[in-house]
């Protein structure tokens, strides 16, 4: 009951606030930054630790500057995500520069479904604009929330853009159901999340650290023989992004085990090193250690 009340309060406030133009909302984001960074110091110790371990070659001053820039971008991401409650498909398309949409078109014309991989980069929710440039049925995979009522916001936004939200545990079943109907799907996943200890199958060196990875997307790609594409996001200016589709493999069943996982994390690493302020540094990405997971 409490979560339902909180949902209606937050949804109502966000719906009303985001009626304002984005340039005005960015001013609100500036205020939010002061609250998050200076007043609340929201997860600042986690962020700074993650940055120091990821970039041991950077000075304390450089880490501090990246931290500050990250919190400014985090506040923009929060505001821009809620703005999806009112942005039209046309308005959203104007805020994206698609570098090579012909890659998706080529895969579609060849009759191949595709798995789209991205990290928690920038305002990743704006990837919901992709259905406007492709004929694919678009599936967006999400993790169940502690407060399930808040997942309804994701569904409300998804329905506006022709997105079909899918729980992570139902991903394979949804893909196969679409395949049985001869529907070509583009399945979008945020693949940089930390797996549960019992789900750890593979470790890699990511941002100078021993890192447990999720590998479900690779197993699904191999079983369904779907092409795998990485979504590379770059912030061109405030509220405008450049999106590049980078093919990881169009024949995943022929790639060695964990080869696709490695290619994805190498691509994501390049994106983060290029623009470290865009990644979500507040999550506990490295909370598992290899020796603990093996016990």
URBEL-V306887 format. One record per residue. OMEGA is omega as a letter, one per 20 degrees, with the letter a starting at -180 (999 if undefined). NEAR is the number of other C-alpha atoms within 12 Angstrom. Layout:
omega->{OMEGA | OMEGA}
near->{NEAR | NEAR}
This chain:
omega->{a | a | r | r | r | r | a | r | a | a | a | r | a | a | a | a | a | r | a | r | a | a | r | r | r | r | r | r | r | r | r | r | r | a | a | a | a | a | a | a | a | r | a | r | r | a | a | r | r | a | r | a | a | a | a | a | a | a | r | r | r | r | r | a | r | r | r | r | r | a | r | r | r | r | r | a | r | a | a | r | r | r | r | r | a | r | r | r | a | r | a | a | r | a | r | r | a | a | a | r | a | r | r | r | r | a | r | a | r | r | a | r | a | r | a | a | r | r | r | a | r | r | a | r | a | r | r | r | a | r | a | a | a | r | a | r | a | r | r | a | r | r | r | a | r | r | a | a | a | r | r | r | r | r | r | r | a | a | a | a | r | a | r | r | a | r | a | a | a | a | a | a | r | r | a | r | r | r | r | r | a | r | r | a | r | a | a | r | r | a | a | a | r | a | r | a | a | a | a | r | a | r | r | r | a | a | r | a | r | a | r | a | r | a | a | a | r | r | r | a | a | a | a | a | r | r | r | a | r | r | a | a | r | r | a | r | a | r | r | a | r | a | r | r | a | a | r | r | r | r | a | a | a | a | r | a | r | r | r | r | r | a | r | a | r | r | r | r | r | r | a | r | r | a | a | a | a | a | a | a | a | a | a | a | a | a | r | r | a | a | r | a | a | a | 999}
near->{10 | 12 | 18 | 18 | 14 | 17 | 22 | 19 | 16 | 20 | 26 | 18 | 17 | 25 | 24 | 18 | 24 | 28 | 21 | 22 | 20 | 28 | 19 | 19 | 28 | 28 | 20 | 23 | 31 | 27 | 20 | 26 | 29 | 21 | 17 | 26 | 27 | 18 | 13 | 14 | 20 | 25 | 23 | 27 | 20 | 21 | 33 | 34 | 24 | 30 | 40 | 26 | 24 | 28 | 24 | 17 | 14 | 17 | 15 | 17 | 14 | 19 | 28 | 23 | 18 | 34 | 38 | 30 | 27 | 34 | 39 | 33 | 38 | 38 | 35 | 37 | 37 | 30 | 40 | 40 | 34 | 34 | 35 | 41 | 33 | 27 | 28 | 21 | 27 | 17 | 20 | 33 | 26 | 19 | 30 | 33 | 27 | 30 | 19 | 21 | 26 | 18 | 28 | 37 | 23 | 20 | 29 | 25 | 16 | 15 | 22 | 33 | 39 | 49 | 50 | 41 | 46 | 42 | 35 | 35 | 39 | 44 | 39 | 39 | 35 | 44 | 49 | 42 | 36 | 40 | 32 | 26 | 29 | 27 | 25 | 33 | 33 | 36 | 41 | 42 | 36 | 28 | 24 | 18 | 15 | 9 | 17 | 20 | 23 | 24 | 24 | 22 | 28 | 33 | 26 | 22 | 32 | 34 | 23 | 23 | 34 | 26 | 32 | 30 | 34 | 26 | 25 | 26 | 17 | 21 | 31 | 28 | 18 | 29 | 38 | 23 | 17 | 23 | 23 | 13 | 12 | 15 | 22 | 33 | 39 | 44 | 48 | 40 | 40 | 33 | 39 | 37 | 32 | 28 | 26 | 19 | 23 | 17 | 18 | 24 | 24 | 28 | 29 | 28 | 19 | 29 | 29 | 19 | 24 | 20 | 33 | 36 | 38 | 34 | 34 | 32 | 41 | 41 | 26 | 32 | 39 | 29 | 19 | 32 | 26 | 38 | 40 | 44 | 41 | 41 | 42 | 40 | 38 | 36 | 30 | 17 | 14 | 27 | 35 | 28 | 32 | 29 | 31 | 29 | 32 | 30 | 30 | 33 | 32 | 31 | 26 | 31 | 22 | 18 | 22 | 16 | 19 | 26 | 27 | 39 | 40 | 29 | 28 | 38 | 35 | 24 | 31 | 35 | 31 | 22 | 30 | 33 | 23 | 18 | 24 | 37 | 36 | 38 | 43 | 38 | 40 | 26 | 22 | 24 | 32 | 34 | 22 | 25 | 23 | 22 | 13 | 12 | 20 | 15 | 9}
